[in-house]
Amino acid sequence: MKEKLISSIINLFKVKSIITLLTFGAFFYLSITEKIGSDNFMLIMGMIATYFFNKDNSDKTKTEAVEVIKNEQDN
């Protein structure tokens, strides 16, 4: 259980997660200080979150597709 917790914490602090959190923080600050509008804040955060969190899914899907193609070619 302890090892699983440590592994989860390590995975949380991957570079992608750090960049995402810093970006959220920066744009949150800009929104609070009214240097950008709340509509722009939501648009930018939606784009960043979509890019970073869907990138893993697409990489896994591509890897799985390559494996399926290789298996089909072997048969």
N, CA, C and O atoms as a GROMACS GRO file, in nm:
protein
  300
    1MET      N    1   0.083  -0.119   0.000
    1MET     CA    2   0.000   0.000   0.000
    1MET      C    3   0.087   0.125   0.000
    1MET      O    4   0.061   0.220  -0.074
    2LYS      N    5   0.191   0.125   0.083
    2LYS     CA    6   0.279   0.241   0.092
    2LYS      C    7   0.355   0.261  -0.039
    2LYS      O    8   0.374   0.375  -0.083
    3GLU      N    9   0.397   0.152  -0.100
    3GLU     CA   10   0.469   0.162  -0.226
    3GLU      C   11   0.378   0.215  -0.337
    3GLU      O   12   0.422   0.292  -0.422
    4LYS      N   13   0.252   0.174  -0.333
    4LYS     CA   14   0.156   0.221  -0.434
    4LYS      C   15   0.133   0.372  -0.418
    4LYS      O   16   0.121   0.443  -0.517
    5LEU      N   17   0.127   0.420  -0.294
    5LEU     CA   18   0.109   0.562  -0.267
    5LEU      C   19   0.229   0.641  -0.318
    5LEU      O   20   0.212   0.744  -0.382
    6ILE      N   21   0.348   0.592  -0.289
    6ILE     CA   22   0.469   0.660  -0.334
    6ILE      C   23   0.474   0.663  -0.487
    6ILE      O   24   0.510   0.765  -0.546
    7SER      N   25   0.438   0.552  -0.550
    7SER     CA   26   0.436   0.546  -0.696
    7SER      C   27   0.335   0.646  -0.753
    7SER      O   28   0.363   0.711  -0.854
    8SER      N   29   0.220   0.659  -0.689
    8SER     CA   30   0.119   0.754  -0.735
    8SER      C   31   0.168   0.897  -0.723
    8SER      O   32   0.143   0.980  -0.811
    9ILE      N   33   0.237   0.927  -0.615
    9ILE     CA   34   0.290   1.062  -0.595
    9ILE      C   35   0.397   1.094  -0.698
    9ILE      O   36   0.402   1.205  -0.751
   10ILE      N   37   0.481   0.998  -0.728
   10ILE     CA   38   0.585   1.018  -0.829
   10ILE      C   39   0.522   1.043  -0.965
   10ILE      O   40   0.565   1.131  -1.039
   11ASN      N   41   0.419   0.964  -0.997
   11ASN     CA   42   0.351   0.984  -1.126
   11ASN      C   43   0.283   1.120  -1.134
   11ASN      O   44   0.273   1.178  -1.242
   12LEU      N   45   0.237   1.172  -1.021
   12LEU     CA   46   0.172   1.302  -1.018
   12LEU      C   47   0.268   1.413  -1.056
   12LEU      O   48   0.229   1.511  -1.118
   13PHE      N   49   0.393   1.397  -1.019
   13PHE     CA   50   0.491   1.502  -1.040
   13PHE      C   51   0.571   1.485  -1.168
   13PHE      O   52   0.686   1.526  -1.175
   14LYS      N   53   0.511   1.426  -1.267
   14LYS     CA   54   0.576   1.420  -1.397
   14LYS      C   55   0.583   1.562  -1.454
   14LYS      O   56   0.507   1.650  -1.414
   15VAL      N   57   0.672   1.580  -1.545
   15VAL     CA   58   0.693   1.714  -1.603
   15VAL      C   59   0.564   1.769  -1.661
   15VAL      O   60   0.535   1.888  -1.645
   16LYS      N   61   0.489   1.686  -1.728
   16LYS     CA   62   0.364   1.732  -1.789
   16LYS      C   63   0.270   1.789  -1.684
   16LYS      O   64   0.208   1.893  -1.705
   17SER      N   65   0.260   1.721  -1.572
   17SER     CA   66   0.170   1.767  -1.466
   17SER      C   67   0.218   1.899  -1.408
   17SER      O   68   0.138   1.988  -1.379
   18ILE      N   69   0.349   1.910  -1.390
   18ILE     CA   70   0.404   2.035  -1.334
   18ILE      C   71   0.377   2.151  -1.429
   18ILE      O   72   0.335   2.258  -1.386
   19ILE      N   73   0.402   2.130  -1.557
   19ILE     CA   74   0.378   2.236  -1.655
   19ILE      C   75   0.231   2.274  -1.658
   19ILE      O   76   0.197   2.393  -1.663
   20THR      N   77   0.145   2.175  -1.654
   20THR     CA   78   0.001   2.202  -1.656
   20THR      C   79  -0.041   2.283  -1.535
   20THR      O   80  -0.114   2.381  -1.547
   21LEU      N   81   0.005   2.243  -1.416
   21LEU     CA   82  -0.032   2.314  -1.294
   21LEU      C   83   0.023   2.457  -1.293
   21LEU      O   84  -0.046   2.550  -1.251
   22LEU      N   85   0.146   2.475  -1.339
   22LEU     CA   86   0.204   2.610  -1.346
   22LEU      C   87   0.127   2.697  -1.445
   22LEU      O   88   0.103   2.815  -1.419
   23THR      N   89   0.088   2.639  -1.556
   23THR     CA   90   0.012   2.715  -1.655
   23THR      C   91  -0.125   2.754  -1.600
   23THR      O   92  -0.169   2.867  -1.616
   24PHE      N   93  -0.191   2.659  -1.534
   24PHE     CA   94  -0.319   2.691  -1.470
   24PHE      C   95  -0.300   2.804  -1.370
   24PHE      O   96  -0.380   2.898  -1.366
   25GLY      N   97  -0.196   2.796  -1.289
   25GLY     CA   98  -0.170   2.899  -1.189
   25GLY      C   99  -0.146   3.036  -1.251
   25GLY      O  100  -0.199   3.136  -1.204
   26ALA      N  101  -0.066   3.039  -1.357
   26ALA     CA  102  -0.036   3.166  -1.422
   26ALA      C  103  -0.161   3.230  -1.481
   26ALA      O  104  -0.186   3.350  -1.462
   27PHE      N  105  -0.240   3.152  -1.552
   27PHE     CA  106  -0.361   3.209  -1.611
   27PHE      C  107  -0.467   3.240  -1.506
   27PHE      O  108  -0.547   3.331  -1.525
   28PHE      N  109  -0.468   3.164  -1.397
   28PHE     CA  110  -0.558   3.197  -1.286
   28PHE      C  111  -0.522   3.333  -1.228
   28PHE      O  112  -0.610   3.415  -1.203
   29TYR      N  113  -0.393   3.357  -1.208
   29TYR     CA  114  -0.347   3.486  -1.158
   29TYR      C  115  -0.386   3.599  -1.253
   29TYR      O  116  -0.437   3.702  -1.211
   30LEU      N  117  -0.361   3.577  -1.383
   30LEU     CA  118  -0.396   3.680  -1.481
   30LEU      C  119  -0.547   3.708  -1.482
   30LEU      O  120  -0.589   3.822  -1.502
   31SER      N  121  -0.626   3.605  -1.459
   31SER     CA  122  -0.771   3.623  -1.456
   31SER      C  123  -0.815   3.698  -1.330
   31SER      O  124  -0.900   3.786  -1.336
   32ILE      N  125  -0.756   3.663  -1.216
   32ILE     CA  126  -0.792   3.729  -1.090
   32ILE      C  127  -0.754   3.877  -1.092
   32ILE      O  128  -0.828   3.962  -1.042
   33THR      N  129  -0.638   3.908  -1.151
   33THR     CA  130  -0.594   4.048  -1.158
   33THR      C  131  -0.658   4.121  -1.275
   33THR      O  132  -0.624   4.236  -1.302
   34GLU      N  133  -0.749   4.056  -1.344
   34GLU     CA  134  -0.826   4.112  -1.454
   34GLU      C  135  -0.739   4.158  -1.571
   34GLU      O  136  -0.774   4.253  -1.641
   35LYS      N  137  -0.627   4.090  -1.592
   35LYS     CA  138  -0.544   4.119  -1.710
   35LYS      C  139  -0.596   4.041  -1.830
   35LYS      O  140  -0.569   4.079  -1.944
   36ILE      N  141  -0.669   3.933  -1.805
   36ILE     CA  142  -0.743   3.864  -1.910
   36ILE      C  143  -0.884   3.840  -1.858
   36ILE      O  144  -0.906   3.832  -1.737
   37GLY      N  145  -0.978   3.830  -1.948
   37GLY     CA  146  -1.117   3.809  -1.909
   37GLY      C  147  -1.142   3.664  -1.869
   37GLY      O  148  -1.066   3.574  -1.903
   38SER      N  149  -1.250   3.645  -1.795
   38SER     CA  150  -1.282   3.510  -1.749
   38SER      C  151  -1.318   3.419  -1.865
   38SER      O  152  -1.294   3.298  -1.858
   39ASP      N  153  -1.376   3.474  -1.972
   39ASP     CA  154  -1.409   3.391  -2.088
   39ASP      C  155  -1.282   3.342  -2.156
   39ASP      O  156  -1.275   3.227  -2.200
   40ASN      N  157  -1.181   3.428  -2.166
   40ASN     CA  158  -1.053   3.385  -2.223
   40ASN      C  159  -0.983   3.285  -2.132
   40ASN      O  160  -0.920   3.191  -2.180
   41PHE      N  161  -0.994   3.304  -2.001
   41PHE     CA  162  -0.935   3.211  -1.906
   41PHE      C  163  -0.991   3.071  -1.925
   41PHE      O  164  -0.916   2.974  -1.932
   42MET      N  165  -1.122   3.061  -1.935
   42MET     CA  166  -1.186   2.931  -1.951
   42MET      C  167  -1.148   2.866  -2.085
   42MET      O  168  -1.128   2.745  -2.092
   43LEU      N  169  -1.140   2.948  -2.189
   43LEU     CA  170  -1.103   2.896  -2.320
   43LEU      C  171  -0.960   2.841  -2.320
   43LEU      O  172  -0.936   2.731  -2.369
   44ILE      N  173  -0.868   2.918  -2.266
   44ILE     CA  174  -0.728   2.876  -2.263
   44ILE      C  175  -0.710   2.753  -2.175
   44ILE      O  176  -0.640   2.659  -2.214
   45MET      N  177  -0.770   2.752  -2.058
   45MET     CA  178  -0.756   2.637  -1.969
   45MET      C  179  -0.818   2.511  -2.029
   45MET      O  180  -0.766   2.401  -2.012
   46GLY      N  181  -0.928   2.527  -2.100
   46GLY     CA  182  -0.989   2.412  -2.166
   46GLY      C  183  -0.898   2.354  -2.272
   46GLY      O  184  -0.885   2.232  -2.284
   47MET      N  185  -0.834   2.441  -2.349
   47MET     CA  186  -0.743   2.394  -2.453
   47MET      C  187  -0.622   2.324  -2.393
   47MET      O  188  -0.581   2.218  -2.441
   48ILE      N  189  -0.565   2.382  -2.289
   48ILE     CA  190  -0.446   2.323  -2.227
   48ILE      C  191  -0.479   2.189  -2.163
   48ILE      O  192  -0.405   2.092  -2.181
   49ALA      N  193  -0.587   2.184  -2.089
   49ALA     CA  194  -0.626   2.059  -2.024
   49ALA      C  195  -0.655   1.950  -2.126
   49ALA      O  196  -0.614   1.836  -2.109
   50THR      N  197  -0.725   1.986  -2.233
   50THR     CA  198  -0.756   1.889  -2.337
   50THR      C  199  -0.629   1.836  -2.401
   50THR      O  200  -0.616   1.716  -2.424
   51TYR      N  201  -0.536   1.925  -2.431
   51TYR     CA  202  -0.412   1.883  -2.495
   51TYR      C  203  -0.332   1.789  -2.406
   51TYR      O  204  -0.295   1.679  -2.449
   52PHE      N  205  -0.307   1.830  -2.284
   52PHE     CA  206  -0.219   1.753  -2.196
   52PHE      C  207  -0.282   1.622  -2.151
   52PHE      O  208  -0.214   1.520  -2.145
   53PHE      N  209  -0.412   1.622  -2.119
   53PHE     CA  210  -0.472   1.503  -2.062
   53PHE      C  211  -0.521   1.405  -2.169
   53PHE      O  212  -0.540   1.287  -2.138
   54ASN      N  213  -0.541   1.450  -2.290
   54ASN     CA  214  -0.578   1.358  -2.398
   54ASN      C  215  -0.458   1.307  -2.474
   54ASN      O  216  -0.469   1.210  -2.549
   55LYS      N  217  -0.344   1.371  -2.456
   55LYS     CA  218  -0.223   1.328  -2.526
   55LYS      C  219  -0.184   1.186  -2.484
   55LYS      O  220  -0.145   1.106  -2.569
   56ASP      N  221  -0.194   1.154  -2.356
   56ASP     CA  222  -0.163   1.019  -2.309
   56ASP      C  223  -0.255   0.916  -2.372
   56ASP      O  224  -0.210   0.809  -2.413
   57ASN      N  225  -0.384   0.947  -2.381
   57ASN     CA  226  -0.479   0.854  -2.439
   57ASN      C  227  -0.449   0.828  -2.585
   57ASN      O  228  -0.458   0.714  -2.631
   58SER      N  229  -0.413   0.932  -2.659
   58SER     CA  230  -0.386   0.912  -2.801
   58SER      C  231  -0.256   0.834  -2.820
   58SER      O  232  -0.246   0.754  -2.913
   59ASP      N  233  -0.156   0.856  -2.734
   59ASP     CA  234  -0.031   0.781  -2.743
   59ASP      C  235  -0.056   0.633  -2.717
   59ASP      O  236   0.000   0.547  -2.786
   60LYS      N  237  -0.139   0.602  -2.617
   60LYS     CA  238  -0.171   0.463  -2.586
   60LYS      C  239  -0.249   0.398  -2.700
   60LYS      O  240  -0.226   0.283  -2.735
   61THR      N  241  -0.340   0.475  -2.758
   61THR     CA  242  -0.420   0.422  -2.869
   61THR      C  243  -0.331   0.393  -2.989
   61THR      O  244  -0.348   0.290  -3.055
   62LYS      N  245  -0.236   0.483  -3.018
   62LYS     CA  246  -0.145   0.461  -3.130
   62LYS      C  247  -0.060   0.337  -3.106
   62LYS      O  248  -0.039   0.258  -3.198
   63THR      N  249  -0.012   0.319  -2.984
   63THR     CA  250   0.069   0.202  -2.951
   63THR      C  251  -0.012   0.075  -2.968
   63THR      O  252   0.037  -0.024  -3.023
   64GLU      N  253  -0.136   0.076  -2.920
   64GLU     CA  254  -0.222  -0.041  -2.934
   64GLU      C  255  -0.251  -0.070  -3.080
   64GLU      O  256  -0.255  -0.186  -3.120
   65ALA      N  257  -0.271   0.034  -3.161
   65ALA     CA  258  -0.299   0.014  -3.303
   65ALA      C  259  -0.180  -0.048  -3.373
   65ALA      O  260  -0.196  -0.136  -3.459
   66VAL      N  261  -0.060  -0.005  -3.338
   66VAL     CA  262   0.062  -0.062  -3.398
   66VAL      C  263   0.074  -0.209  -3.362
   66VAL      O  264   0.111  -0.291  -3.446
   67GLU      N  265   0.045  -0.243  -3.237
   67GLU     CA  266   0.052  -0.382  -3.193
   67GLU      C  267  -0.048  -0.469  -3.268
   67GLU      O  268  -0.016  -0.582  -3.306
   68VAL      N  269  -0.169  -0.418  -3.290
   68VAL     CA  270  -0.272  -0.493  -3.362
   68VAL      C  271  -0.228  -0.516  -3.506
   68VAL      O  272  -0.245  -0.625  -3.559
   69ILE      N  273  -0.172  -0.414  -3.568
   69ILE     CA  274  -0.125  -0.428  -3.706
   69ILE      C  275  -0.014  -0.530  -3.716
   69ILE      O  276  -0.012  -0.612  -3.808
   70LYS      N  277   0.079  -0.525  -3.622
   70LYS     CA  278   0.188  -0.623  -3.621
   70LYS      C  279   0.136  -0.765  -3.604
   70LYS      O  280   0.182  -0.858  -3.670
   71ASN      N  281   0.039  -0.781  -3.515
   71ASN     CA  282  -0.021  -0.914  -3.493
   71ASN      C  283  -0.091  -0.965  -3.618
   71ASN      O  284  -0.083  -1.084  -3.650
   72GLU      N  285  -0.161  -0.875  -3.688
   72GLU     CA  286  -0.231  -0.915  -3.809
   72GLU      C  287  -0.132  -0.954  -3.919
   72GLU      O  288  -0.158  -1.046  -3.996
   73GLN      N  289  -0.020  -0.883  -3.926
   73GLN     CA  290   0.080  -0.914  -4.027
   73GLN      C  291   0.148  -1.048  -3.998
   73GLN      O  292   0.186  -1.120  -4.090
   74ASP      N  293   0.162  -1.081  -3.871
   74ASP     CA  294   0.224  -1.209  -3.833
   74ASP      C  295   0.134  -1.326  -3.869
   74ASP      O  296   0.183  -1.435  -3.899
   75ASN      N  297   0.004  -1.305  -3.866
   75ASN     CA  298  -0.092  -1.412  -3.895
   75ASN      C  299  -0.108  -1.420  -4.042
   75ASN      O  300  -0.184  -1.503  -4.092
   0.00000   0.00000   0.00000
